[in-house]
């Protein structure tokens, strides 16, 4: 079996209600975002017992999905994000400039 992106949630692993903002895990993949697909094209949840075995593969698939969405780098700390400049969150709490 190969691992593929969940067709129900498109790899997000969850759904958000547009009106209430309530979030819940995808029923098809149980919040993983990916499923096993057999040679007949049938999808099956990845059991928790398999997570350690497939973790590297899931991580690589997630990196590919993020790149498709336009993500180009690594996570930035709040004080490194341009949108937070000139705000309290834009200040590095580890700087001792006081």
Secondary structure, 3 states (H helix, E strand, C coil): CEEEECCCCCCCCEEECCCCCCEEECCCCCCCCEEEECCCCCEEECCHHHHHHHHHHHHHHHHHHHHHCCCCCCCCCHHHCHHHCCCHHHCCCCCCCC
